[in-house]
Amino acid sequence: MRVEREMMRGAGPVAVLKLLADGPMYGYQLGEALTRRSEGVLDMGQGTLYPMLYNLEAKGLVESFLQDGPSAEGGRERKYYRLTEKGKKRLATDMAQWTRVAKAMAGLGVIGAEPARLAAAGGPAATVQGGAQ
């Protein structure tokens, strides 16, 4: 299940920065890694990913460079992206913020086992999701 556009605006950039923390990647490779490592939740098409990369580059968080791809894949030139020092700092800040948000949401029962348990029992989560009060 993919996430809604508004959630993707917050999650997408930090996910891309995190992937680039492991080393340079080209656009298609980033898209595939996002899909695979998020089990499809952060799956985004080229129409979302590339504008996001251009935006991150304009902010100085990533930089691009041209390099020949692996010879096993035809060796054609590709545009790779890597984190800048500013991007590394932003990633650290964003990760700390996401950790605080996740902890707060868990405390509220929004994430974790609590919402599923309440829904199964016909409790408040089921009522809100079902639309009845």
N, C-alpha and C positions, 0 to 999 in steps of 0.2 A: 504494500500500500504506500503510495507516494504521499508526501505531506502537502498541505495547502501552500499556496504561493506566499502568504505572509510569513509563515513559519520558515519557509525555504530562504527567504531574504535574510533571516538571522542565522540559520544553521548552515546554509550553503557556503558563504565565505570562510567561516572558521573551519569547516570540513576541508575545503580546498587548501587552506593554509596548513592544516595539520598533515594532509597527504604530502604536501611539498616539503615539510620538515624532514621527511625521509630521503629527499633528493629530488632533482629535477625530473619533470614529467612533461610529456606533450599532451595537448588537449584531449585527444581521443583516449589516451591512456588514463588521464585524470577522470574522465567520465566513466570509463569502465571500472576503475578502482572505487569511485564513489558508489556506484551501483552494487558492486560485489561486496565491499566491506560494510555497507549499511544495509545489506540484505534487501536492496531495492527501495528502501525508504527515501534515500536522497538521490534517486535516479532523476537525472535531468537531461534534457535534450541539448543539442548544440545551440539552440536559440536562447537558452538560459545560461549555459556554461560559458560560452565565449564572451558575451557581454559582461559577465561577472569577472572573468579573467582580465578583460580590458579595463574594467573599473578598478580592480585590485592593482593593476599595473599603473594606472593614472594616479593612484594614491601613494605609489612608491612602495607597496607592500610585496609585490613580486616584480621580477624583471624577466624579459623573454630574450631568447637567443636562438639562432638557427644552427642546427647540427644535423649531420647525416644520421638517419635511423639505422637500426641494426641491419647488417647485410642479409640476414635470414629473412628480413621483411622487405627486401628490395633496396635498402640503403638510401632511399630518397630523403631529401632534406625536409626536416620537420622543425616547427617552432616549439621550443621547450620553454617551460616556466620554472623559475626557482625563487625561493624566499630571499628577500633582502634582509639586512639587519633590522630595518624598521618593521618588516613583516614578522620577523622572529619575536620582536617585542610585542607587537600587536597580538600575535598568537598566544603568548603567555598571558596577556591581559584578558583576552577573550576566553581562554580556557578556565581561568580563575572565575570569571563571571558565570560561565556555563555551569561550573561546579556549584556555585552558590545558588543559582536558579534551580538546578536539579535537586539539591538538598532541600530547598524550600518547597518544591513541588512534591517531593517524597513525604515531607512532613505534613503536607496537606492531604496526602493520599491520592494525589493526581497521578503519580507514577508509582510503580511497584505492584504488589499483589492486592492491595486494598481495593482499588476500583473494580477489579475483576471479581473479587469475593463479594462485594456489595451488589454488583449487577447480577451475579448468579443467585443471590439471596433475595432479589427483588427489592433491594434497598435503594437509597438515594441515587446511586449512580445509574441504576436502571430507570428510575423515575425521570431523571434529567434527560438521559439519552432517548427515552421513549417519548418525551414531550409532554407527559401528563404530570400534574402536580397534586 
